[in-house]
């Protein structure tokens, strides 16, 4: 086992599937004690069987439940805010329910988790790091992604504020902005070849991201090799935003 994060602990929201699960596997492989948060018990059970992680079942749309889950998780060294959802609605079709679901999970829950994590870190003497998972959708306009784009752009703005305010406590805060990543959520949005093919053509590297690509980049930003990186948003996009 790689002991890069031996003796360290990490809370990962949205750990049941996709990028969050890949992060849990990667951090556990590198020696970290993982506290996995997710809504679906079966996802958590299989992840625990695979990694031995601690699990916390929670629906983060509930503010009180989110705070209680963070307290149950305890004081950890790192937080990866990975829980996310999307409701595909156009500007003209946006519903109150769609807005509340997307903004509630992608933005509000991330801010609550970051706040609770930071309070615990400050009480413990400071240090540690937060990593927020955003999206290239916060940088470019995609059809049917209005609320999703707003939530991810908002989280990037919040990342910069967190970095400024928490730096004095030795807490680094960064974000990653992945391109289309091969998850169940992405499959729903990009399975149609008429959408997928033009998007793929805009990636110089010639492919979409795999969850492991994103997880390894997150690990890099959390590790000791990035001590001066805070307030940054790292695109994990195969060059999409560069051209």
Secondary structure, DSSP 8 states (H G I E B T S, - for coil): ---TTTT-EEEETTTTSHHHHHHHHHHHHTT-EEEEEES-HHHHHHHHHHH--EEEE--TTSHHHHHHHHHHH-S-SEEEE-------B-TTT--HHHHHHHHIIIIIHHHHHHHHHHHHHHHTTS--EEEEE--GGGTS--TTBHHHHHHHHHHHHHHHHHHHHHGGGT-EEEEEEE-SBSSHHHHHHH-SHHHHHHHHHT-TTSS-B-HHHHHHHHHHHHSGGGTT--S-EEEESTTGGG-
